[in-house]
Amino acid sequence: DAKTTQPPSMDCAEGRAANLPCNHSTISGNEYVYWYRQIHSQGPQYIIHGLKNNETNEMASLIITEDRKSSTLILPHATLRDTAVYYCIANDYKLSFGAGTTVTVRA
Amino acid sequence: DSGVTQTPKHLITATGQRVTLRCSPRSGDLSVYWYQQSLDQGLQFLIQYYNGEERAKGNILERFSAQQFPDLHSELNLSSLELGDSALYFCASSLAGDPYNEQFFGPGTRLTVL
């Protein structure tokens, strides 16, 4: 399993883009980058995943560097409901959650 | 609502006891995953079943076991419970066991061992 490093916390203003960095320098060729989030003690919620190319869906965009050693999750217009712990995972389906980044969106 | 259901929501029991947690995956999903989330260990993968067969094992203790039934629901059995087993237990499901499929998590079962 590739180890991931994320900042422990970050604040974001409502309506602004939130850029969440993740370092996964030991990622192997067959490991995907996944992003999940967890609001309070609810079950984690899938956001997005990718292997090499940048990805976008209705929730977020994922930018993966060419060497795949790091990535950035972009929430384009953060809302108060986006306040959560965001987990970056570099793995196969045996998801290994680290400490994540606690994102607080402020009005 | 992810479509994954877990019962019970809360469970309080004593040390040394045995409990069974139940999970019903989303309709059509063949894979079921179990995770444990405790305050000191974070969210850890325990075990995965795919279409009734064990597919992958993580940090699952020998006192814990799981199975997936023909109707695809799954049960996680925890025995000889210890105080340290108190945690949130999540079940997730996905369409197949391939790495690229997103997992849908249930609401969890909160287990308290007294």
Interface residues (C-beta under 8 A of the other chain):
Chain A: N30 E31 Y32 Y34 Q38 S41 Q42 G43 P44 Q45 Y46 H49 L51 Y87 N91 D92 Y93 K94 L95 S96 F97 G98 A99
Chain B: S2 V4 S31 Y33 Y35 G42 L43 Q44 F45 Q48 A56 G58 L88 F90 A92 S94 G97 D98 P99 Y100 N101 E102 Q103 F104 F105 G106 P107 G108 R110
